[in-house]
Each structure stands twice: as C-alpha cells, then as structure tokens.
Amino acid sequence: MTEAVTISERAARRIGEILRKEGDGAMLRISVEGGGCSGFQYKFDVEHAQAEDDLVIARDSAVVLVDPASVPFLTGSEVDFVDDLIGASFRVNNPNATASCGCGTSFSI
C-alpha cells in the first residue's frame, strides 16, 4: 500500500511526546467519521493495538495508524502540528477537501 498520509517533523515530535506518556506500544490513530459542520470530521485516538489492515506511518518516535475506510479520505494529506494564537493542535492539510470549517476539524469532499 502506498503511503497515503505524511507526518510533518513538528507533528512527529508532538506525537512522540504524547505517545511516550501513554506507555509502551502506544500509537496514534487518525480516522475520518461522518459529522462535524462540513460533513466529515477527523478523529484522533491513542491506541495500543494495531489492526492487520491498518496503514502504519512511522516517523521518528511517532507511529500513526489509519484504518482502511479512512485512507481514501486522507490520501495525499499531511498531518502537521501548529501552535498559534488560537491554540496548539494537529492540522490535516487534505488536498481532497473541497471545503472545511473555520477550526479545521471538519471537511467536505
């Protein structure tokens, strides 16, 4: 499977910090669910188990899982971490999104 999602250096550093606090074997799962103000929304969870068909992206100390149903929505995306005036958060730069909400957590295709 080709790598559908990339992780920026800033995001990898922050994910690594979060996962270290969660204990051995912790991984970040990114998924897409229906909902949000634009139709779809990103969901971030810490997990300790990987499904056989997960897409696994590893960069430095960050391990990110994406379930097969979410991969088509995230193909070509980059996960970044931003710390600006409105706060610190992960931001998904998704070329498939035709519109997104102001906070960047939901999108439409």
N, C-alpha and C positions, 0 to 999 in steps of 0.2 A: 504494500500500500504506500503510495507516495505521501510525503508529509504535507498534510492539509493545513496545518497551523504552525506558525513560528512563534517563538517566545523571545522578546527583546532582552537585552542584557539587564536592564533595570527590573523587568518583570521576573526574570530568573533569580536575581538577587533577592527580591522581596518574597517570592515563593519559597526559596530556600530557607529564609528566616522563619517563615510561618511553619514550614514542614518540620524544621528542627525542634520546634516547641511541641509538635504533635507526636513525637516519638518515632522509633524505628519503623520503616516501611510506609510512612505517610506519603500520600500523593495527592495532588490537586486535580479534581475532576471538573472539567468545564462542559456544560451541556446547554442545549437550546430547548426551551419549553414554550408552549403557546401561552400568550398572556402579555402583560405589560401594555403600555399605552399605544404601542405601534404594531402589535400582533404577535411578536416573538420576544422572548427575553433570555438573557444569559444567566446561567446559574453556576455558582462556584461552591464546591464542597470539598472537604478533606476526607479522603478515604484511605483505608488500609488494605483493600482488596482490589485486584485488577481482574476484569472480565477477560476471557480468552480473546474476544473480538474487539477489544478496545484499541484505539490508536494511542500509542505511547510516544510522547515527545519528551526528551531529556535534554537539559542544558544545564551545565554546571551542577549545582546541587538541587535543581528543580526537576521534578518528574510530574508531567501533566498527562491526564487521561482524557480521551474524548470518546464517547460511545458512538457506535456506527450510525445511529439515527441522526446524530448531531453533525457528523462530518460534512455532509453536503451543504449545510448552512454555514459552515465555518471555513470551507475550502478557500485557501489563499489569504486567510486572516492572519494578523499579527496581534498577539496579546502584549500589551505594554503596561507599565505602571507609571502613573502620573501623580505628582504631588504639587498641587497648585492652590490658588486662593479658595476654591470651593471644597478642597479636601484631597485626601490621598485615596486613590482607587485604581483598580485594574481597568484598562480600557481596551476593548476589542476593536481594532481597525479592520472592518469587514468590507471587502470590495463587493460582496453580494447584496449588501443592504442598500435598498433604494431610498429609504428614509429611516430616521432614528429620532428618538425623543431627546430632549434637551440634556437629560442626565446621562445619556449614553448606555443605559442598561437594557433598552428595548429597541427593536428594529422591525422593519418590514422588508419583504422581498418582492 
